[in-house]
Amino acid sequence: MVQQAMTEKSTKRFGFIGALVSGGADNRERAKTAEFLGEDYAAAIKVATNLSWHSRWIPYAFLANRIKKLADEIRSQTELLRVRIVELGGQVPQVSVDARELLGFRQNVRLLVNDMEEHSAINEMMVHQKNMISDQGSIKLIDSLILGMQKQKEELLDIVMRLS
């Protein structure tokens, strides 16, 4: 009887300590997830800003409008990331984007290709990050963003090919 009481007390005590330890692990996991999403947020803001810039030099209105639409889609994705970062208790990173000057047509197309590659790199980074987190809400968000980014990548590729 005494042995059983001791076991119950120690189980409760270790249960409490276990809860504290797992709570700390949960907080670390949330912080890590928020950090990953913050990286995605910063990279996506830069790409969206650069795509908006591209709409200024593209000589064809229908392509310029497609680029603007893509930039707006990416900005709406960054808003979803921002909300999730805040929900996880993380800090939304401040993003500064270097101003660009209009160059010759070919140089601008090269910059667009670079931005398309950056967009693809973000997609790959998200796929990698998804495998490193366990928060189901964030995984679902990343999955939906990855799907959207694949469509955006196809759109960017089509625009680049039309300009080349």
Summary of the structure (lengths in Angstrom):
residues: 164
radius of gyration: 22.5
end to end distance: 83.8
largest distance: 87.3
contacts: 466
relative contact order: 0.14
helix: 82%
strand: 0%
